[in-house]
Amino acid sequence: MEPMLIKLSEAYEREVDMAIMGMTSLIEPIMIAVMGAAVGFVVLSILLPIFEMNQMVG
């Protein structure tokens, strides 16, 4: 019975590993997009006041 349980645990472990890899591969592009949006927001929040000051002067 012990060898059968070991094989079963290995099969479940492979299944869980595959599920985790699948979820990770789906989450990775979403995280990249979210981080890109955050960086874009920070850049715009810094640059927009500078551009507005340029328009007031010119």
Secondary structure, DSSP 8 states (H G I E B T S, - for coil): -HHHHHHHHHHHHHHHHHHHHHHHHHHHHHHHHHHHHHHHHHHHHHHHHHHHHHHHH-
